[in-house]
Amino acid sequence: MLPPAHAGASAALVVSATAAVIQVDVAAMVRLFGYVDVTDTGFIVAALSIAFNPLFWNVVARWEHKTRALSQVFGSPHAACYCLGAVILVLNGVRSHCFTEAMKSQPKLESWDCHWTYYSGLAISAVGTLFVISSFLALGFTGTFLGDYFGILMEEKVTSFPFSVLDNPMYWGSTAIYLGWSLMHASPAGLLLTAVVAISYTIAVLYEGPFTEEIYRRKQKGVKKSK
């Protein structure tokens, strides 16, 4: 056991070291986000478009599940689902455009504007693209674009790649694409907007997950009753 004096000195050293690390981290964050003007109109529009998309498709899908209004308007659940999917794709295109324009309108981080950061971002975007495309191929169009809310249910849970690697690979693949795109542009604004993407998808997962599980739980109960 250390003498009280030595113990006190060691504790003081640990506290000082911890404080120094915190100061460095805070300084780095302040320096990083000092490049970002969050009051810029382009940045605000990009952040709003990011937050709006999952809110939109969840509200519309819940409304459809409750009322079947879109299925009635378009004549069938499949037609209604394809229509909603097309709208979501357009909104995602608008989101990506706003994201890119927001990055272009704000300063780059000079120390990141190099080949190493660029190719690291390219690799991350490639992995994200792999997750997004493989998710779409595994789920199909209706499985990807909320078909279960339209009554278009899959026979069983998809467990093949990329779902064997992580949950919600479509969302996290999309987040990785934005992260890689931000690094390729050495953009602190892009990194901050990527954080908004991650937060929006996290909230969407918390909102969608239990509801979707309940839909399939009811399906299983119906199958058991029919036997």
C-alpha positions as CSV (number, residue, x, y, z in Angstrom):
1,M,0.0,0.0,0.0
2,L,1.3,3.5,-0.9
3,P,2.0,6.0,1.9
4,P,-0.8,8.6,2.2
5,A,1.5,11.3,0.6
6,H,2.3,9.1,-2.4
7,A,-1.3,7.9,-2.7
8,G,-2.4,11.5,-2.8
9,A,0.2,12.4,-5.3
10,S,-0.8,9.5,-7.6
11,A,-4.4,10.5,-7.4
12,A,-3.6,14.1,-8.2
13,L,-1.5,12.8,-11.2
14,V,-4.4,10.7,-12.5
15,V,-6.8,13.6,-12.1
16,S,-4.4,15.9,-13.9
17,A,-3.9,13.5,-16.7
18,T,-7.7,12.9,-17.1
19,A,-8.3,16.7,-17.1
20,A,-5.6,17.1,-19.8
21,V,-7.2,14.4,-22.0
22,I,-10.6,16.0,-21.6
23,Q,-9.2,19.4,-22.5
24,V,-7.5,18.0,-25.6
25,D,-10.8,16.2,-26.7
26,V,-12.8,19.4,-26.1
27,A,-10.3,21.5,-27.9
28,A,-10.3,19.1,-30.8
29,M,-14.1,19.2,-31.0
30,V,-14.2,22.9,-30.7
31,R,-11.6,23.2,-33.4
32,L,-13.5,20.7,-35.6
33,F,-16.9,22.2,-35.3
34,G,-15.5,25.7,-35.4
35,Y,-15.5,25.1,-39.1
36,V,-19.2,24.6,-39.1
37,D,-21.8,27.4,-39.4
38,V,-24.9,25.7,-38.1
39,T,-26.9,28.9,-38.9
40,D,-26.1,28.6,-42.6
41,T,-29.3,28.2,-44.6
42,G,-27.9,25.2,-46.6
43,F,-26.9,23.4,-43.4
44,I,-30.3,23.9,-41.8
45,V,-32.1,22.7,-44.9
46,A,-29.9,19.6,-45.0
47,A,-30.5,18.8,-41.3
48,L,-34.2,19.3,-41.7
49,S,-34.3,17.0,-44.8
50,I,-32.4,14.4,-42.9
51,A,-34.8,14.5,-39.9
52,F,-37.9,14.7,-42.1
53,N,-37.4,11.6,-44.2
54,P,-37.8,8.8,-41.6
55,L,-40.5,10.9,-39.9
56,F,-42.4,11.0,-43.2
57,W,-42.3,7.4,-44.1
58,N,-43.1,6.2,-40.6
59,V,-46.1,8.5,-40.3
60,V,-47.4,7.5,-43.7
61,A,-46.8,3.8,-43.2
62,R,-48.5,3.8,-39.8
63,W,-51.5,5.7,-41.3
64,E,-51.7,3.2,-44.2
65,H,-51.5,0.3,-41.7
66,K,-54.4,1.8,-39.7
67,T,-56.7,2.9,-42.6
68,R,-55.5,1.1,-45.8
69,A,-56.3,4.5,-47.5
70,L,-53.3,4.3,-49.9
71,S,-54.2,0.7,-50.9
72,Q,-57.7,1.9,-51.7
73,V,-56.6,4.9,-53.7
74,F,-54.1,3.0,-55.8
75,G,-56.2,-0.1,-56.1
76,S,-53.9,-2.6,-54.4
77,P,-51.3,-2.8,-51.5
78,H,-48.5,-3.5,-54.0
79,A,-49.3,-0.4,-56.1
80,A,-49.5,1.7,-53.0
81,C,-46.2,0.4,-51.6
82,Y,-44.4,1.0,-54.9
83,C,-45.8,4.6,-54.9
84,L,-44.5,5.2,-51.4
85,G,-41.2,3.6,-52.3
86,A,-40.8,6.0,-55.3
87,V,-41.6,9.0,-53.1
88,I,-39.0,7.8,-50.5
89,L,-36.4,7.4,-53.2
90,V,-37.0,11.0,-54.4
91,L,-36.9,12.3,-50.9
92,N,-33.6,10.5,-50.3
93,G,-32.2,12.0,-53.5
94,V,-33.2,15.5,-52.3
95,R,-31.6,14.7,-48.9
96,S,-28.3,13.7,-50.5
97,H,-28.3,16.8,-52.7
98,C,-28.9,19.1,-49.7
99,F,-26.2,17.2,-47.8
100,T,-23.7,17.7,-50.6
101,E,-24.5,21.4,-51.1
102,A,-24.2,22.0,-47.3
103,M,-20.7,20.5,-47.4
104,K,-19.7,22.6,-50.4
105,S,-20.8,25.8,-48.8
106,Q,-18.7,25.3,-45.7
107,P,-14.9,25.1,-45.1
108,K,-12.8,22.0,-45.4
109,L,-10.5,20.8,-42.7
110,E,-7.1,21.3,-44.2
111,S,-5.4,18.5,-42.3
112,W,-7.9,16.0,-43.7
113,D,-7.6,17.2,-47.3
114,C,-5.2,14.5,-48.3
115,H,-5.1,11.2,-50.2
116,W,-5.2,9.0,-47.0
117,T,-8.5,10.6,-45.8
118,Y,-10.0,10.6,-49.2
119,Y,-9.4,6.9,-49.8
120,S,-10.4,6.0,-46.3
121,G,-13.7,7.8,-46.9
122,L,-14.0,6.0,-50.3
123,A,-13.6,2.6,-48.6
124,I,-16.2,3.4,-45.9
125,S,-18.6,4.5,-48.6
126,A,-18.0,1.3,-50.6
127,V,-18.8,-0.8,-47.5
128,G,-21.9,1.3,-46.9
129,T,-23.0,0.8,-50.5
130,L,-22.5,-2.9,-50.2
131,F,-24.7,-3.0,-47.1
132,V,-27.4,-0.9,-48.8
133,I,-27.5,-2.9,-52.1
134,S,-27.3,-6.3,-50.4
135,S,-30.1,-5.3,-48.0
136,F,-32.3,-4.3,-51.0
137,L,-31.5,-7.6,-52.8
138,A,-32.3,-9.6,-49.7
139,L,-35.6,-7.8,-48.9
140,G,-36.9,-6.9,-52.3
141,F,-38.7,-3.6,-53.1
142,T,-41.7,-4.2,-50.9
143,G,-39.6,-5.5,-48.0
144,T,-37.3,-2.5,-48.2
145,F,-40.1,0.1,-48.5
146,L,-42.4,-0.9,-45.6
147,G,-44.4,-3.5,-47.4
148,D,-45.3,-5.1,-44.1
149,Y,-47.3,-2.0,-43.2
150,F,-49.3,-2.6,-46.3
151,G,-50.1,-6.1,-45.4
152,I,-47.3,-7.5,-47.7
153,L,-45.6,-9.8,-45.2
154,M,-42.5,-11.9,-45.8
155,E,-42.7,-15.6,-45.2
156,E,-39.9,-15.5,-42.7
157,K,-37.3,-13.2,-41.2
158,V,-34.3,-12.5,-43.4
159,T,-31.1,-13.8,-41.8
160,S,-28.8,-13.9,-44.8
161,F,-26.0,-11.3,-45.4
162,P,-25.9,-8.5,-44.5
163,F,-28.5,-9.2,-41.8
164,S,-26.2,-12.0,-40.5
165,V,-23.6,-9.3,-39.8
166,L,-25.7,-6.5,-38.2
167,D,-29.3,-5.4,-37.6
168,N,-30.8,-2.7,-39.9
169,P,-27.9,-2.8,-42.4
170,M,-29.9,-0.5,-44.8
171,Y,-29.8,2.3,-42.3
172,W,-26.3,1.8,-41.1
173,G,-25.0,1.3,-44.6
174,S,-26.6,4.6,-45.6
175,T,-25.0,6.3,-42.6
176,A,-21.6,4.9,-43.6
177,I,-22.0,6.3,-47.1
178,Y,-22.6,9.8,-45.7
179,L,-19.6,9.3,-43.3
180,G,-17.4,8.3,-46.2
181,W,-18.7,11.1,-48.4
182,S,-17.8,13.6,-45.6
183,L,-14.3,12.3,-45.2
184,M,-13.8,12.4,-49.0
185,H,-14.7,16.1,-48.9
186,A,-12.7,16.7,-45.6
187,S,-15.9,18.3,-44.3
188,P,-16.6,18.9,-40.6
189,A,-20.1,20.0,-41.7
190,G,-20.6,16.7,-43.3
191,L,-19.5,14.9,-40.2
192,L,-22.0,16.8,-38.1
193,L,-24.8,16.1,-40.6
194,T,-23.7,12.4,-40.6
195,A,-24.3,12.4,-36.8
196,V,-27.8,13.8,-37.5
197,V,-28.3,10.9,-40.0
198,A,-27.3,8.4,-37.3
199,I,-29.5,9.9,-34.6
200,S,-32.5,10.0,-37.0
201,Y,-32.0,6.4,-37.9
202,T,-31.6,5.4,-34.3
203,I,-34.9,7.0,-33.4
204,A,-36.5,5.4,-36.5
205,V,-35.3,1.9,-35.4
206,L,-36.7,2.4,-31.9
207,Y,-40.0,3.5,-33.4
208,E,-40.2,0.9,-36.2
209,G,-38.8,-2.2,-34.5
210,P,-41.5,-2.9,-31.9
211,F,-44.3,-2.1,-34.3
212,T,-43.0,-4.4,-37.0
213,E,-42.4,-7.2,-34.5
214,E,-46.1,-6.8,-33.4
215,I,-47.2,-7.1,-37.1
216,Y,-45.4,-10.4,-37.5
217,R,-46.5,-11.6,-34.1
218,R,-50.1,-11.2,-35.1
219,K,-49.3,-13.0,-38.3
220,Q,-48.0,-16.0,-36.4
221,K,-51.0,-16.0,-34.2
222,G,-53.2,-16.1,-37.2
223,V,-51.3,-19.0,-38.7
224,K,-51.6,-21.0,-35.5
225,K,-55.3,-20.4,-35.3
226,S,-55.9,-21.5,-38.9
227,K,-54.1,-24.9,-38.2
